[in-house]
Amino acid sequence: MTRSALSRDEVLDAAAALVREHGPDALTMRRLAAELGTAVTSIYWHVGNRESLLDALVNRTIADLGTISPRGATPAERIVSVARALRRSLRARPHLVAMVHERGLTERMFLPARRALVHEAHAAGLRGADAARAVHAVQFQVVGHVLVERNRERAPARSPVEEEPWQAGGVEDDTLARALAAPIDSEQLFEDSVRALVAGLLAGAAGHPGEAPTVRGGDGARDAGEGPVGRGPYSQ
């Protein structure tokens, strides 16, 4: 039984969910119609053909990443909050972000976050090339971390009979060896690394000599609620 009413937003929501869950190849007009319990003709009526649908998903993804806004009492805290929110947004929609990248719209997607970072770099006293270096460094840190996380998640599981390298000896610091062999908390690692990066970038900036953000652990260090078909570097 087909639905009597359907909105464009509902179609886009269902299409985005299919891409997020199964990748872009899973997005067909017939499958989307089945998910929504409607006729294929109804999908065409609301979003046009498949290419038009993909364009709409790309534009929506760009708009979603444009909602990132800084939070915090100091420029350092606000820069960290932008980096944190950007990472979460990229992590939440890797296939959709890849679609944006494949259409050559990556710079447009990152523009709102970059503008926010520029504003906070200026507020911290950075100007010119120093401000540009800070903006690029933070953006590269976020994207690089997301790519490493994705690669680790998609890597084949290690054989249970394979010996843990850090248990094979050669490390005199037993505590270090155990820590290196333990599972990695990627979110905390990101938090620590981006805070250290921002502290270094802002150290000695006009009006902020040696300012360093306080490193905090756990969920309290993270802003709640922060928060593209194809394959690209963001889907690796």
C-alpha positions in Angstrom: 0.0 0.0 0.0 1.5 3.3 -1.1 1.6 6.5 1.0 -0.9 9.2 0.2 1.4 12.1 1.3 5.2 12.5 1.1 7.4 15.5 1.5 10.7 16.4 -0.2 12.5 16.4 3.2 11.3 12.9 3.9 12.7 11.7 0.6 16.0 13.3 1.3 16.1 12.0 4.8 15.5 8.4 3.6 18.1 8.8 0.8 20.7 10.1 3.2 20.1 7.3 5.6 20.6 4.7 2.8 23.9 6.3 1.7 25.1 6.5 5.3 24.2 2.9 6.1 25.0 1.1 2.8 27.0 3.5 0.6 26.1 5.3 -2.5 25.7 2.2 -4.7 22.7 1.2 -2.6 20.8 4.4 -3.5 18.4 3.5 -6.3 15.1 5.1 -7.0 13.3 1.7 -6.7 14.9 0.9 -3.3 14.3 4.4 -2.0 10.6 4.1 -3.0 10.4 0.8 -1.2 11.9 2.3 1.9 9.4 5.0 1.9 6.4 2.8 1.0 5.6 4.8 -2.1 5.7 4.6 -5.9 8.9 5.4 -7.8 6.9 8.1 -9.7 6.4 9.9 -6.4 10.1 10.0 -5.8 10.7 11.6 -9.2 7.9 14.1 -8.4 9.7 15.3 -5.3 13.4 15.3 -6.2 13.6 14.6 -10.0 15.9 11.9 -11.3 18.8 10.2 -9.4 21.4 12.8 -10.4 19.1 15.6 -9.1 18.7 13.6 -5.9 22.4 13.2 -5.5 22.9 17.0 -6.0 20.3 17.7 -3.4 22.1 15.4 -0.9 25.4 17.1 -1.6 23.9 20.5 -1.1 22.3 19.4 2.2 25.6 17.9 3.4 27.3 21.2 2.7 24.6 23.1 4.5 24.9 20.7 7.5 28.6 21.4 7.9 27.8 25.1 7.7 26.0 24.9 11.0 29.2 24.5 13.0 29.7 27.4 15.4 32.4 28.0 18.0 31.8 27.5 21.7 33.9 28.4 24.7 35.2 31.3 26.8 38.6 31.8 25.0 39.8 31.7 21.4 41.7 28.5 22.2 38.6 26.8 23.5 36.5 28.0 20.6 39.0 26.7 18.0 39.1 23.3 19.7 35.2 23.3 19.7 35.2 23.9 15.9 37.7 21.2 15.3 35.7 18.8 17.5 32.4 19.6 15.8 34.0 19.3 12.3 35.4 15.8 13.2 32.0 14.6 14.4 30.3 15.9 11.3 32.8 14.2 9.0 32.6 11.0 11.0 28.8 10.9 10.9 28.5 11.1 7.1 31.6 9.7 5.4 29.9 8.6 2.2 28.0 11.9 1.9 31.2 13.8 2.4 32.8 11.7 -0.3 30.1 12.7 -2.7 30.8 16.4 -2.0 34.5 15.7 -2.6 33.9 13.9 -5.9 31.9 16.9 -7.2 34.8 19.2 -6.5 33.0 21.1 -3.7 35.3 20.2 -0.8 36.5 23.8 -0.3 32.9 25.0 -0.3 32.0 22.4 2.3 34.9 23.5 4.6 34.4 27.2 4.1 32.1 27.9 7.1 34.5 26.1 9.5 37.4 27.9 8.0 35.7 31.2 8.5 35.1 30.4 12.1 38.7 29.4 12.6 39.9 32.6 11.0 37.7 34.7 13.3 39.1 32.9 16.4 42.7 33.1 15.1 42.3 36.8 14.8 40.7 37.0 18.3 43.8 35.2 19.6 46.1 37.8 18.1 47.2 35.9 15.0 47.4 37.8 11.7 48.4 37.1 8.1 50.5 34.0 7.4 50.4 33.0 11.1 46.6 33.0 11.1 46.5 31.1 7.8 49.0 28.5 9.1 46.8 28.0 12.2 43.7 27.5 10.2 45.3 25.0 7.8 47.0 23.1 10.7 43.7 22.6 12.5 41.8 21.6 9.4 44.5 19.1 8.4 44.6 17.7 11.9 40.9 17.1 11.8 40.8 15.5 8.3 43.9 13.5 9.0 42.6 12.1 12.2 39.3 11.1 10.6 41.1 9.3 7.8 43.2 7.3 10.2 40.1 6.4 12.2 38.3 5.2 9.1 41.3 3.2 8.0 41.6 1.5 11.4 37.9 0.7 11.5 38.0 -0.9 8.0 41.3 -2.8 8.5 41.1 -6.6 8.8 40.9 -7.9 12.3 44.3 -9.1 13.7 44.6 -12.9 13.9 44.0 -14.1 17.5 47.1 -16.2 17.3 49.3 -13.3 16.2 51.4 -12.0 19.1 50.9 -8.5 20.2 54.1 -6.7 19.1 54.5 -4.9 22.4 54.4 -8.2 24.2 57.4 -9.5 22.3 59.9 -7.6 24.4 62.3 -4.8 23.5 60.5 -2.2 25.6 62.0 -1.7 29.1 59.1 0.4 30.3 56.4 -2.2 31.1 53.8 0.5 31.8 54.5 2.0 28.4 54.3 -1.4 26.7 50.9 -2.2 28.3 49.6 1.3 27.4 50.7 0.9 23.7 49.1 -2.6 23.6 45.8 -1.3 25.0 42.9 -0.2 22.7 43.1 3.3 21.5 40.5 5.9 22.6 40.4 7.8 19.4 38.1 10.5 20.7 40.4 11.2 23.7 43.5 11.1 21.5 41.9 13.6 19.1 41.0 15.8 22.1 44.5 15.7 23.4 46.3 16.2 20.1 44.1 19.1 18.9 44.4 20.9 22.2 48.2 20.5 22.1 48.2 21.8 18.5 46.1 24.8 19.3 48.3 25.6 22.4 51.4 25.6 20.3 49.8 27.7 17.5 48.6 30.3 19.9 51.7 30.4 22.2 53.2 33.9 21.9 50.3 35.4 19.9 49.7 39.0 20.5 47.7 39.4 23.7 47.9 35.6 24.4 51.5 34.9 25.4 51.9 31.3 26.2 48.1 30.7 26.4 47.3 27.0 26.4 43.9 25.5 26.7 43.3 23.3 29.7 43.4 19.6 28.8 40.3 17.9 30.1 39.2 14.3 29.8 35.9 12.6 29.5 32.7 13.8 28.0 32.8 17.1 30.0 35.6 18.2 27.6 33.2 17.9 24.6 30.4 20.1 23.5 27.2 18.1 23.3 25.1 18.4 20.1 27.9 19.3 17.8 27.1 18.6 15.4 28.3 13.0 0.6 27.6 8.9 -4.1 31.0 7.9 -4.5 34.4 7.2 -2.9 37.0 9.7 -2.0 39.6 10.3 0.6 37.0 11.0 3.3 35.5 7.5 2.8 38.6 5.6 3.3 
